[in-house]
Amino acid sequence: MATGRDRTATPLIERAAPRALFAELVAGALDETRVQPSPMAIAYLIELLDSRITAPPPSEAAAEEATLAESLYAARLRRGAERVLRLRRLGDRALFVAGWFGDSLNRRTVDIDYYGDVGRTAYAQLADALAPQLSEDTWPGLYAELSERFGDFVDVLAEVGDRTRVGCSEDLLRLYERYVLTGSRRDRRRLLRAGQIPPDRRALRTWQ
């Protein structure tokens, strides 16, 4: 995962205190996508962005070498705090990559659906692992929400990523063609942000 190259493509992040900026970006992305998570989930997304886009700890960076399936299998073999830690890292990894790098995943053998399946599973198992250990449902409930609404949170992180790359060059023709084919609301927002007027897909279907 070429995080170094992608960080240079987000100069907006480097000009402000990351956590405050991420809070603002997440709030804007939630308004745009109309996703309505719990306050804890909002705070979790901000923390995830802050920990992932700023330099991760060396131990976690080394863990990125394992595939998602290998990481999930290894987590299942652990018990107690070690299992909880591995499941959380795996869920966070799948969520961040699917949201921040989703476009590049669509051009790979391992696609975004694979990340979604593993991420949902990791967060669901994390919620189950924590439930017997805690008297309150706060943390198990949070991870259950991350599992059940994984796709919504991927959309939110993708929107945050789009907002930080506003000033970068982009293949508008490819984006335009994909919007015509899929009608993606996210692609429509990206075209508008780039100063382009998206075509009316209903008129295009009639013409075709």
TORPA-4810 file (N, C-alpha, C, O; in nm, 3 decimals):
<nodes>
NODE_1_0.085_-0.118_0.000_0.000_0.000_0.000_0.089_0.123_0.000_0.164_0.147_0.095_M
NODE_2_0.080_0.203_-0.109_0.174_0.314_-0.124_0.125_0.437_-0.051_0.086_0.535_-0.113_A
NODE_3_0.128_0.431_0.080_0.076_0.541_0.160_0.157_0.667_0.142_0.102_0.777_0.149_T
NODE_4_0.287_0.654_0.119_0.370_0.773_0.102_0.326_0.856_-0.016_0.316_0.978_-0.005_G
NODE_5_0.299_0.790_-0.130_0.257_0.863_-0.248_0.123_0.930_-0.225_0.101_1.043_-0.267_R
NODE_6_0.032_0.859_-0.158_-0.101_0.913_-0.138_-0.100_1.030_-0.041_-0.182_1.121_-0.053_D
NODE_7_-0.011_1.029_0.055_-0.005_1.142_0.147_0.038_1.268_0.075_-0.010_1.377_0.107_R
NODE_8_0.127_1.256_-0.024_0.169_1.375_-0.096_0.055_1.430_-0.180_0.059_1.546_-0.222_T
NODE_9_-0.048_1.348_-0.206_-0.162_1.393_-0.285_-0.268_1.460_-0.199_-0.375_1.493_-0.250_A
NODE_10_-0.241_1.481_-0.070_-0.340_1.543_0.018_-0.278_1.660_0.092_-0.265_1.655_0.215_T
NODE_11_-0.239_1.766_0.021_-0.173_1.879_0.087_-0.263_1.949_0.187_-0.213_2.013_0.280_P
NODE_12_-0.396_1.938_0.171_-0.487_2.002_0.264_-0.462_1.954_0.406_-0.469_2.032_0.501_L
NODE_13_-0.433_1.824_0.422_-0.412_1.767_0.555_-0.287_1.826_0.619_-0.285_1.845_0.741_I
NODE_14_-0.185_1.854_0.542_-0.059_1.900_0.597_-0.064_2.045_0.643_0.026_2.091_0.714_E
NODE_15_-0.169_2.117_0.604_-0.175_2.259_0.639_-0.255_2.285_0.766_-0.272_2.401_0.803_R
NODE_16_-0.303_2.182_0.833_-0.387_2.204_0.951_-0.362_2.095_1.053_-0.305_1.990_1.023_A
NODE_17_-0.406_2.121_1.176_-0.398_2.019_1.280_-0.486_1.902_1.237_-0.606_1.921_1.218_A
NODE_18_-0.429_1.783_1.220_-0.505_1.673_1.159_-0.638_1.642_1.228_-0.740_1.632_1.160_P
NODE_19_-0.639_1.626_1.361_-0.762_1.582_1.427_-0.875_1.682_1.406_-0.988_1.642_1.377_R
NODE_20_-0.847_1.810_1.420_-0.950_1.911_1.400_-0.998_1.911_1.255_-1.117_1.926_1.228_A
NODE_21_-0.905_1.895_1.162_-0.941_1.892_1.022_-1.026_1.769_0.990_-1.125_1.780_0.917_L
NODE_22_-0.988_1.653_1.043_-1.065_1.533_1.017_-1.206_1.544_1.074_-1.301_1.495_1.013_F
NODE_23_-1.219_1.607_1.190_-1.353_1.626_1.247_-1.439_1.709_1.153_-1.557_1.678_1.133_A
NODE_24_-1.381_1.813_1.096_-1.455_1.897_1.001_-1.489_1.820_0.873_-1.600_1.830_0.821_E
NODE_25_-1.392_1.744_0.823_-1.414_1.668_0.700_-1.518_1.558_0.718_-1.602_1.536_0.631_L
NODE_26_-1.512_1.490_0.832_-1.610_1.385_0.859_-1.750_1.445_0.870_-1.846_1.388_0.818_V
NODE_27_-1.762_1.559_0.937_-1.892_1.624_0.949_-1.948_1.659_0.811_-2.066_1.637_0.784_A
NODE_28_-1.862_1.712_0.724_-1.907_1.744_0.589_-1.944_1.621_0.510_-2.041_1.622_0.434_G
NODE_29_-1.866_1.513_0.526_-1.894_1.389_0.455_-2.026_1.327_0.502_-2.100_1.271_0.422_A
NODE_30_-2.054_1.336_0.631_-2.180_1.283_0.683_-2.299_1.360_0.625_-2.401_1.300_0.591_L
NODE_31_-2.286_1.492_0.615_-2.393_1.572_0.554_-2.413_1.533_0.409_-2.527_1.521_0.362_D
NODE_32_-2.303_1.512_0.338_-2.310_1.483_0.194_-2.367_1.343_0.169_-2.449_1.325_0.079_E
NODE_33_-2.324_1.245_0.247_-2.368_1.107_0.225_-2.498_1.074_0.297_-2.561_0.972_0.269_T
NODE_34_-2.538_1.162_0.390_-2.660_1.143_0.469_-2.654_1.019_0.559_-2.756_0.960_0.594_R
NODE_35_-2.534_0.980_0.593_-2.515_0.872_0.689_-2.528_0.932_0.830_-2.475_1.039_0.857_V
NODE_36_-2.599_0.863_0.918_-2.624_0.913_1.053_-2.577_0.810_1.156_-2.658_0.733_1.208_Q
NODE_37_-2.447_0.808_1.186_-2.395_0.713_1.284_-2.412_0.765_1.426_-2.454_0.879_1.448_P
NODE_38_-2.380_0.680_1.521_-2.381_0.720_1.661_-2.265_0.816_1.687_-2.168_0.818_1.611_S
NODE_39_-2.273_0.897_1.794_-2.161_0.985_1.827_-2.030_0.909_1.847_-1.924_0.958_1.809_P
NODE_40_-2.036_0.791_1.907_-1.914_0.713_1.926_-1.854_0.670_1.793_-1.732_0.669_1.777_M
NODE_41_-1.938_0.634_1.698_-1.888_0.594_1.567_-1.824_0.712_1.495_-1.723_0.696_1.426_A
NODE_42_-1.881_0.830_1.509_-1.821_0.950_1.449_-1.682_0.974_1.507_-1.586_0.997_1.434_I
NODE_43_-1.673_0.967_1.641_-1.543_0.987_1.706_-1.444_0.879_1.661_-1.325_0.907_1.646_A
NODE_44_-1.492_0.758_1.640_-1.405_0.648_1.599_-1.349_0.673_1.459_-1.231_0.648_1.434_Y
NODE_45_-1.433_0.722_1.368_-1.386_0.751_1.232_-1.280_0.860_1.233_-1.181_0.852_1.160_L
NODE_46_-1.300_0.962_1.315_-1.201_1.070_1.325_-1.069_1.016_1.378_-0.962_1.048_1.326_I
NODE_47_-1.077_0.933_1.481_-0.956_0.873_1.539_-0.887_0.781_1.438_-0.764_0.777_1.431_E
NODE_48_-0.965_0.707_1.362_-0.908_0.617_1.261_-0.830_0.696_1.156_-0.718_0.658_1.121_L
NODE_49_-0.888_0.803_1.107_-0.819_0.887_1.009_-0.692_0.946_1.068_-0.587_0.948_1.002_L
NODE_50_-0.701_0.995_1.190_-0.586_1.057_1.253_-0.472_0.957_1.272_-0.356_0.992_1.253_D
NODE_51_-0.506_0.834_1.310_-0.401_0.734_1.337_-0.344_0.675_1.208_-0.229_0.633_1.206_S
NODE_52_-0.425_0.671_1.102_-0.380_0.608_0.978_-0.304_0.703_0.887_-0.207_0.663_0.824_R
NODE_53_-0.345_0.826_0.880_-0.282_0.918_0.786_-0.159_0.982_0.846_-0.064_1.012_0.774_I
NODE_54_-0.159_1.002_0.976_-0.032_1.032_1.042_0.042_0.900_1.054_-0.019_0.794_1.036_T
NODE_55_0.171_0.902_1.084_0.254_0.780_1.077_0.204_0.674_1.173_0.193_0.700_1.292_A
NODE_56_0.174_0.551_1.123_0.132_0.442_1.212_0.250_0.387_1.290_0.365_0.404_1.248_P
NODE_57_0.224_0.321_1.403_0.333_0.259_1.477_0.403_0.154_1.392_0.338_0.088_1.312_P
NODE_58_0.534_0.137_1.406_0.608_0.039_1.325_0.550_-0.101_1.333_0.547_-0.171_1.231_P
NODE_59_0.504_-0.144_1.451_0.451_-0.280_1.463_0.329_-0.299_1.377_0.312_-0.405_1.316_S
NODE_60_0.242_-0.198_1.371_0.123_-0.210_1.290_0.157_-0.202_1.142_0.097_-0.272_1.061_E
NODE_61_0.253_-0.118_1.107_0.294_-0.108_0.967_0.348_-0.242_0.920_0.324_-0.281_0.805_A
NODE_62_0.421_-0.313_1.007_0.475_-0.443_0.968_0.363_-0.544_0.950_0.373_-0.633_0.865_A
NODE_63_0.257_-0.531_1.029_0.146_-0.626_1.018_0.073_-0.612_0.886_0.002_-0.705_0.845_A
NODE_64_0.088_-0.498_0.817_0.022_-0.477_0.690_0.070_-0.576_0.584_0.004_-0.596_0.482_E
NODE_65_0.187_-0.638_0.608_0.240_-0.731_0.509_0.151_-0.855_0.495_0.146_-0.913_0.387_E
NODE_66_0.082_-0.896_0.599_-0.004_-1.014_0.593_-0.131_-0.981_0.515_-0.178_-0.867_0.517_A
NODE_67_-0.186_-1.081_0.447_-0.312_-1.061_0.378_-0.424_-1.052_0.482_-0.406_-1.090_0.598_T
NODE_68_-0.539_-1.003_0.439_-0.651_-0.992_0.531_-0.694_-1.129_0.582_-0.721_-1.146_0.701_L
NODE_69_-0.700_-1.226_0.493_-0.742_-1.361_0.534_-0.644_-1.420_0.636_-0.686_-1.481_0.734_A
NODE_70_-0.514_-1.401_0.612_-0.414_-1.450_0.707_-0.428_-1.381_0.841_-0.416_-1.444_0.946_E
NODE_71_-0.454_-1.251_0.838_-0.468_-1.176_0.963_-0.592_-1.220_1.040_-0.588_-1.231_1.163_S
NODE_72_-0.702_-1.246_0.969_-0.824_-1.291_1.035_-0.803_-1.429_1.098_-0.848_-1.455_1.209_L
NODE_73_-0.737_-1.516_1.025_-0.710_-1.650_1.077_-0.621_-1.642_1.202_-0.645_-1.711_1.301_Y
NODE_74_-0.518_-1.558_1.195_-0.427_-1.544_1.309_-0.500_-1.488_1.430_-0.473_-1.529_1.543_A
NODE_75_-0.591_-1.394_1.408_-0.666_-1.336_1.520_-0.754_-1.440_1.587_-0.768_-1.441_1.709_A
NODE_76_-0.813_-1.528_1.507_-0.902_-1.631_1.563_-0.827_-1.731_1.651_-0.886_-1.794_1.739_R
NODE_77_-0.698_-1.745_1.628_-0.619_-1.838_1.707_-0.579_-1.780_1.842_-0.535_-1.853_1.931_L
NODE_78_-0.594_-1.649_1.858_-0.553_-1.584_1.982_-0.668_-1.582_2.082_-0.783_-1.610_2.048_R
NODE_79_-0.634_-1.548_2.204_-0.734_-1.538_2.310_-0.716_-1.407_2.385_-0.609_-1.346_2.380_R
NODE_80_-0.819_-1.364_2.453_-0.811_-1.249_2.540_-0.775_-1.119_2.470_-0.823_-1.091_2.360_G
NODE_81_-0.689_-1.041_2.536_-0.655_-0.907_2.487_-0.585_-0.911_2.351_-0.603_-0.821_2.269_A
NODE_82_-0.505_-1.015_2.327_-0.435_-1.025_2.199_-0.533_-1.043_2.084_-0.516_-0.985_1.977_E
NODE_83_-0.637_-1.124_2.107_-0.737_-1.143_2.002_-0.813_-1.013_1.976_-0.836_-0.977_1.861_R
NODE_84_-0.852_-0.944_2.082_-0.923_-0.817_2.069_-0.840_-0.717_1.989_-0.891_-0.651_1.898_V
NODE_85_-0.711_-0.707_2.021_-0.624_-0.612_1.953_-0.612_-0.645_1.804_-0.621_-0.556_1.719_L
NODE_86_-0.592_-0.772_1.774_-0.575_-0.812_1.634_-0.704_-0.790_1.553_-0.698_-0.746_1.439_R
NODE_87_-0.819_-0.821_1.611_-0.945_-0.801_1.541_-0.971_-0.653_1.516_-1.018_-0.615_1.409_L
NODE_88_-0.940_-0.570_1.616_-0.961_-0.426_1.597_-0.871_-0.372_1.487_-0.917_-0.297_1.401_R
NODE_89_-0.743_-0.411_1.488_-0.651_-0.364_1.385_-0.695_-0.410_1.246_-0.684_-0.336_1.149_R
NODE_90_-0.745_-0.533_1.239_-0.788_-0.586_1.110_-0.912_-0.513_1.059_-0.919_-0.476_0.942_L
NODE_91_-1.009_-0.492_1.148_-1.127_-0.417_1.107_-1.093_-0.276_1.063_-1.143_-0.228_0.962_G
NODE_92_-1.005_-0.211_1.139_-0.965_-0.075_1.104_-0.891_-0.072_0.971_-0.913_0.018_0.889_D
NODE_93_-0.805_-0.169_0.950_-0.729_-0.175_0.825_-0.823_-0.191_0.706_-0.809_-0.121_0.606_R
NODE_94_-0.918_-0.284_0.717_-1.011_-0.308_0.606_-1.098_-0.186_0.580_-1.121_-0.150_0.464_A
NODE_95_-1.145_-0.121_0.685_-1.231_-0.004_0.670_-1.155_0.112_0.605_-1.205_0.176_0.512_L
NODE_96_-1.034_0.138_0.654_-0.958_0.250_0.600_-0.921_0.227_0.454_-0.937_0.317_0.371_F
NODE_97_-0.871_0.109_0.421_-0.829_0.082_0.284_-0.949_0.086_0.190_-0.939_0.143_0.081_V
NODE_98_-1.061_0.025_0.230_-1.179_0.025_0.144_-1.231_0.166_0.120_-1.278_0.196_0.010_A
NODE_99_-1.224_0.252_0.221_-1.272_0.388_0.204_-1.173_0.479_0.132_-1.209_0.549_0.039_G
NODE_100_-1.048_0.476_0.177_-0.948_0.571_0.126_-0.893_0.531_-0.010_-0.862_0.617_-0.092_W
NODE_101_-0.882_0.400_-0.035_-0.822_0.350_-0.158_-0.921_0.268_-0.241_-0.879_0.184_-0.320_F
NODE_102_-1.050_0.291_-0.223_-1.151_0.209_-0.289_-1.140_0.209_-0.440_-1.161_0.105_-0.503_G
NODE_103_-1.107_0.323_-0.501_-1.098_0.330_-0.647_-0.989_0.237_-0.700_-1.009_0.170_-0.801_D
NODE_104_-0.874_0.233_-0.632_-0.766_0.147_-0.679_-0.799_0.000_-0.657_-0.752_-0.085_-0.733_S
NODE_105_-0.880_-0.031_-0.556_-0.918_-0.170_-0.531_-1.004_-0.225_-0.644_-1.000_-0.345_-0.673_L
NODE_106_-1.081_-0.138_-0.708_-1.168_-0.183_-0.816_-1.089_-0.233_-0.937_-1.145_-0.298_-1.025_N
NODE_107_-0.960_-0.203_-0.941_-0.877_-0.246_-1.053_-0.787_-0.363_-1.015_-0.694_-0.397_-1.089_R
NODE_108_-0.814_-0.426_-0.899_-0.731_-0.536_-0.851_-0.812_-0.664_-0.841_-0.935_-0.662_-0.841_R
NODE_109_-0.740_-0.776_-0.832_-0.806_-0.905_-0.816_-0.882_-0.910_-0.684_-0.995_-0.957_-0.679_T
NODE_110_-0.819_-0.861_-0.578_-0.885_-0.851_-0.447_-0.959_-0.719_-0.443_-0.897_-0.613_-0.431_V
NODE_111_-1.093_-0.724_-0.452_-1.167_-0.600_-0.468_-1.224_-0.550_-0.336_-1.198_-0.606_-0.230_D
NODE_112_-1.302_-0.445_-0.347_-1.353_-0.378_-0.228_-1.452_-0.466_-0.152_-1.465_-0.453_-0.031_I
NODE_113_-1.521_-0.556_-0.223_-1.615_-0.646_-0.155_-1.542_-0.739_-0.058_-1.593_-0.772_0.049_D
NODE_114_-1.423_-0.781_-0.097_-1.341_-0.868_-0.011_-1.305_-0.794_0.118_-1.316_-0.850_0.227_Y
NODE_115_-1.264_-0.669_0.104_-1.231_-0.589_0.222_-1.355_-0.572_0.310_-1.347_-0.575_0.433_Y
NODE_116_-1.470_-0.553_0.245_-1.593_-0.537_0.321_-1.629_-0.662_0.399_-1.668_-0.653_0.515_G
NODE_117_-1.616_-0.778_0.336_-1.649_-0.904_0.404_-1.558_-0.927_0.525_-1.605_-0.963_0.633_D
NODE_118_-1.428_-0.905_0.507_-1.333_-0.926_0.617_-1.355_-0.822_0.727_-1.353_-0.856_0.845_V
NODE_119_-1.376_-0.696_0.687_-1.395_-0.592_0.787_-1.519_-0.614_0.871_-1.514_-0.600_0.994_G
NODE_120_-1.630_-0.650_0.808_-1.752_-0.679_0.882_-1.731_-0.795_0.979_-1.774_-0.790_1.095_R
NODE_121_-1.665_-0.899_0.931_-1.642_-1.016_1.015_-1.554_-0.982_1.134_-1.583_-1.023_1.247_T
NODE_122_-1.447_-0.905_1.111_-1.355_-0.870_1.219_-1.426_-0.787_1.326_-1.411_-0.815_1.445_A
NODE_123_-1.504_-0.687_1.285_-1.573_-0.604_1.382_-1.682_-0.683_1.456_-1.703_-0.663_1.575_Y
NODE_124_-1.753_-0.772_1.385_-1.856_-0.853_1.450_-1.795_-0.945_1.554_-1.849_-0.959_1.664_A
NODE_125_-1.684_-1.008_1.520_-1.618_-1.097_1.616_-1.559_-1.017_1.732_-1.554_-1.066_1.845_Q
NODE_126_-1.516_-0.896_1.705_-1.466_-0.810_1.812_-1.577_-0.775_1.910_-1.557_-0.777_2.031_L
NODE_127_-1.694_-0.742_1.857_-1.809_-0.712_1.943_-1.844_-0.833_2.030_-1.871_-0.819_2.149_A
NODE_128_-1.843_-0.951_1.969_-1.873_-1.074_2.044_-1.768_-1.103_2.151_-1.800_-1.149_2.260_D
NODE_129_-1.641_-1.074_2.117_-1.533_-1.101_2.212_-1.539_-1.007_2.333_-1.503_-1.045_2.444_A
NODE_130_-1.584_-0.884_2.311_-1.587_-0.785_2.418_-1.711_-0.796_2.507_-1.707_-0.760_2.624_L
NODE_131_-1.820_-0.847_2.450_-1.946_-0.848_2.524_-1.936_-0.918_2.660_-1.987_-0.865_2.758_A
NODE_132_-1.872_-1.037_2.669_-1.865_-1.102_2.802_-1.770_-1.031_2.899_-1.778_-1.053_3.020_P
NODE_133_-1.681_-0.947_2.848_-1.579_-0.886_2.931_-1.624_-0.755_2.994_-1.568_-0.712_3.095_Q
NODE_134_-1.726_-0.691_2.935_-1.766_-0.558_2.979_-1.908_-0.559_3.032_-1.996_-0.626_2.977_L
NODE_135_-1.930_-0.484_3.140_-2.064_-0.478_3.198_-2.157_-0.390_3.116_-2.279_-0.410_3.119_S
NODE_136_-2.102_-0.293_3.044_-2.182_-0.205_2.960_-2.167_-0.245_2.813_-2.068_-0.308_2.774_E
NODE_137_-2.267_-0.208_2.735_-2.268_-0.246_2.593_-2.204_-0.141_2.504_-2.214_-0.150_2.381_D
NODE_138_-2.138_-0.040_2.563_-2.088_0.072_2.484_-1.993_0.029_2.374_-2.016_0.058_2.257_T
NODE_139_-1.885_-0.040_2.412_-1.786_-0.078_2.312_-1.833_-0.193_2.223_-1.816_-0.185_2.102_W
NODE_140_-1.893_-0.299_2.279_-1.948_-0.401_2.189_-2.050_-0.342_2.092_-2.056_-0.381_1.976_P
NODE_141_-2.131_-0.246_2.140_-2.230_-0.183_2.054_-2.166_-0.103_1.942_-2.216_-0.102_1.830_G
NODE_142_-2.056_-0.036_1.973_-1.984_0.040_1.871_-1.933_-0.052_1.761_-1.952_-0.024_1.643_L
NODE_143_-1.868_-0.160_1.800_-1.810_-0.249_1.699_-1.919_-0.324_1.621_-1.900_-0.357_1.504_Y
NODE_144_-2.031_-0.351_1.687_-2.144_-0.410_1.614_-2.195_-0.312_1.509_-2.229_-0.351_1.398_A
NODE_145_-2.201_-0.184_1.545_-2.243_-0.081_1.448_-2.145_-0.071_1.332_-2.187_-0.060_1.216_E
NODE_146_-2.015_-0.076_1.361_-1.915_-0.070_1.254_-1.929_-0.190_1.161_-1.907_-0.177_1.040_L
NODE_147_-1.966_-0.305_1.215_-1.985_-0.424_1.133_-2.111_-0.412_1.047_-2.107_-0.435_0.926_S
NODE_148_-2.221_-0.377_1.111_-2.350_-0.374_1.042_-2.358_-0.263_0.937_-2.427_-0.278_0.836_E
NODE_149_-2.287_-0.153_0.961_-2.296_-0.038_0.869_-2.161_-0.012_0.801_-2.128_0.102_0.769_R
NODE_150_-2.086_-0.117_0.781_-1.953_-0.105_0.723_-1.956_-0.030_0.591_-1.873_0.059_0.569_F
NODE_151_-2.049_-0.064_0.504_-2.058_0.003_0.374_-2.084_0.152_0.386_-2.029_0.231_0.309_G
NODE_152_-2.168_0.192_0.481_-2.194_0.334_0.504_-2.066_0.407_0.544_-2.039_0.517_0.496_D
NODE_153_-1.988_0.346_0.632_-1.867_0.411_0.680_-1.759_0.414_0.572_-1.677_0.507_0.569_F
NODE_154_-1.757_0.314_0.484_-1.668_0.319_0.367_-1.702_0.441_0.282_-1.613_0.512_0.237_V
NODE_155_-1.832_0.465_0.260_-1.874_0.581_0.181_-1.830_0.711_0.246_-1.787_0.804_0.177_D
NODE_156_-1.840_0.719_0.379_-1.800_0.841_0.450_-1.649_0.866_0.433_-1.608_0.978_0.402_V
NODE_157_-1.568_0.762_0.452_-1.423_0.779_0.436_-1.386_0.811_0.292_-1.293_0.888_0.267_L
NODE_158_-1.458_0.752_0.197_-1.433_0.783_0.056_-1.462_0.929_0.027_-1.388_0.994_-0.048_A
NODE_159_-1.569_0.980_0.085_-1.603_1.122_0.066_-1.498_1.211_0.130_-1.462_1.314_0.073_E
NODE_160_-1.449_1.174_0.247_-1.340_1.250_0.310_-1.219_1.252_0.218_-1.157_1.357_0.198_V
NODE_161_-1.183_1.135_0.163_-1.069_1.128_0.071_-1.088_1.217_-0.049_-0.994_1.285_-0.091_G
NODE_162_-1.208_1.218_-0.106_-1.235_1.304_-0.222_-1.215_1.451_-0.186_-1.162_1.529_-0.266_D
NODE_163_-1.259_1.489_-0.067_-1.250_1.629_-0.027_-1.105_1.673_-0.007_-1.074_1.791_-0.026_R
NODE_164_-1.018_1.583_0.031_-0.878_1.621_0.050_-0.800_1.624_-0.081_-0.689_1.676_-0.085_T
NODE_165_-0.858_1.568_-0.188_-0.788_1.562_-0.315_-0.846_1.659_-0.417_-0.824_1.643_-0.537_R
NODE_166_-0.918_1.758_-0.370_-0.983_1.852_-0.461_-0.883_1.919_-0.553_-0.913_1.940_-0.671_V
NODE_167_-0.766_1.954_-0.504_-0.669_2.029_-0.583_-0.581_1.942_-0.671_-0.493_1.995_-0.739_G
NODE_168_-0.600_1.811_-0.672_-0.510_1.722_-0.747_-0.564_1.697_-0.886_-0.685_1.704_-0.910_C
NODE_169_-0.474_1.668_-0.979_-0.517_1.632_-1.113_-0.591_1.500_-1.109_-0.558_1.412_-1.029_S
NODE_170_-0.691_1.485_-1.192_-0.774_1.365_-1.191_-0.816_1.334_-1.332_-0.834_1.425_-1.414_E
NODE_171_-0.833_1.209_-1.361_-0.875_1.166_-1.494_-1.026_1.191_-1.506_-1.106_1.102_-1.478_D
NODE_172_-1.063_1.311_-1.549_-1.204_1.347_-1.553_-1.280_1.266_-1.658_-1.398_1.236_-1.639_L
NODE_173_-1.214_1.231_-1.768_-1.281_1.153_-1.870_-1.323_1.017_-1.815_-1.435_0.972_-1.837_L
NODE_174_-1.230_0.951_-1.741_-1.263_0.822_-1.682_-1.375_0.836_-1.580_-1.463_0.751_-1.573_R
NODE_175_-1.370_0.942_-1.501_-1.472_0.967_-1.401_-1.607_0.992_-1.469_-1.709_0.940_-1.424_L
NODE_176_-1.607_1.070_-1.575_-1.728_1.101_-1.650_-1.788_0.972_-1.708_-1.908_0.948_-1.696_Y
NODE_177_-1.705_0.890_-1.770_-1.753_0.766_-1.831_-1.810_0.671_-1.726_-1.911_0.606_-1.750_E
NODE_178_-1.745_0.665_-1.611_-1.794_0.577_-1.505_-1.928_0.626_-1.451_-2.015_0.546_-1.420_R
NODE_179_-1.944_0.759_-1.440_-2.070_0.813_-1.394_-2.183_0.779_-1.492_-2.293_0.744_-1.451_Y
NODE_180_-2.153_0.791_-1.620_-2.254_0.759_-1.721_-2.297_0.613_-1.709_-2.415_0.581_-1.725_V
NODE_181_-2.201_0.524_-1.683_-2.231_0.381_-1.674_-2.302_0.343_-1.544_-2.392_0.260_-1.546_L
NODE_182_-2.262_0.403_-1.433_-2.310_0.358_-1.302_-2.409_0.452_-1.235_-2.490_0.408_-1.153_T
NODE_183_-2.403_0.581_-1.268_-2.488_0.677_-1.200_-2.450_0.698_-1.055_-2.533_0.741_-0.975_G
NODE_184_-2.324_0.670_-1.020_-2.279_0.681_-0.882_-2.297_0.822_-0.829_-2.251_0.919_-0.891_S
NODE_185_-2.362_0.835_-0.714_-2.380_0.967_-0.652_-2.246_1.026_-0.611_-2.226_1.147_-0.618_R
NODE_186_-2.155_0.939_-0.568_-2.023_0.988_-0.531_-1.950_1.046_-0.652_-1.889_1.153_-0.642_R
NODE_187_-1.956_0.978_-0.767_-1.890_1.030_-0.887_-1.955_1.160_-0.932_-1.887_1.249_-0.982_D
NODE_188_-2.086_1.172_-0.914_-2.154_1.297_-0.948_-2.100_1.412_-0.862_-2.073_1.521_-0.913_R
NODE_189_-2.085_1.386_-0.732_-2.031_1.488_-0.643_-1.890_1.526_-0.685_-1.854_1.644_-0.680_R
NODE_190_-1.809_1.429_-0.726_-1.670_1.456_-0.765_-1.665_1.540_-0.893_-1.581_1.629_-0.906_R
NODE_191_-1.754_1.511_-0.987_-1.760_1.592_-1.109_-1.799_1.735_-1.077_-1.740_1.830_-1.130_L
NODE_192_-1.898_1.752_-0.992_-1.941_1.886_-0.955_-1.830_1.962_-0.883_-1.809_2.081_-0.906_L
NODE_193_-1.757_1.891_-0.796_-1.648_1.953_-0.723_-1.535_1.996_-0.816_-1.463_2.092_-0.788_R
NODE_194_-1.520_1.924_-0.928_-1.417_1.959_-1.026_-1.465_2.063_-1.126_-1.393_2.096_-1.220_A
NODE_195_-1.587_2.115_-1.106_-1.638_2.219_-1.194_-1.705_2.166_-1.320_-1.728_2.242_-1.414_G
NODE_196_-1.737_2.036_-1.322_-1.802_1.976_-1.439_-1.951_1.958_-1.413_-1.993_1.936_-1.299_Q
NODE_197_-2.030_1.968_-1.520_-2.173_1.947_-1.508_-2.206_1.804_-1.549_-2.196_1.772_-1.668_I
NODE_198_-2.244_1.716_-1.455_-2.274_1.577_-1.491_-2.394_1.571_-1.584_-2.488_1.650_-1.568_P
NODE_199_-2.394_1.479_-1.679_-2.509_1.466_-1.770_-2.629_1.407_-1.698_-2.616_1.343_-1.594_P
NODE_200_-2.747_1.430_-1.754_-2.869_1.370_-1.701_-2.874_1.226_-1.751_-2.890_1.201_-1.871_D
NODE_201_-2.860_1.131_-1.659_-2.852_0.990_-1.700_-2.983_0.941_-1.760_-2.981_0.850_-1.842_R
NODE_202_-3.097_0.998_-1.722_-3.224_0.958_-1.781_-3.229_0.993_-1.929_-3.281_0.917_-2.011_R
NODE_203_-3.175_1.111_-1.962_-3.170_1.151_-2.102_-3.072_1.062_-2.180_-3.098_1.028_-2.295_A
NODE_204_-2.961_1.027_-2.116_-2.864_0.940_-2.183_-2.923_0.803_-2.212_-2.898_0.747_-2.319_L
NODE_205_-2.999_0.747_-2.117_-3.059_0.616_-2.139_-3.159_0.621_-2.254_-3.168_0.527_-2.333_R
NODE_206_-3.235_0.732_-2.262_-3.332_0.747_-2.370_-3.261_0.753_-2.504_-3.305_0.693_-2.602_T
NODE_207_-3.148_0.828_-2.508_-3.072_0.842_-2.632_-3.010_0.711_-2.674_-3.006_0.678_-2.792_W
NODE_208_-2.959_0.633_-2.575_-2.895_0.507_-2.606_-2.997_0.403_-2.652_-2.961_0.290_-2.683_Q
</nodes>
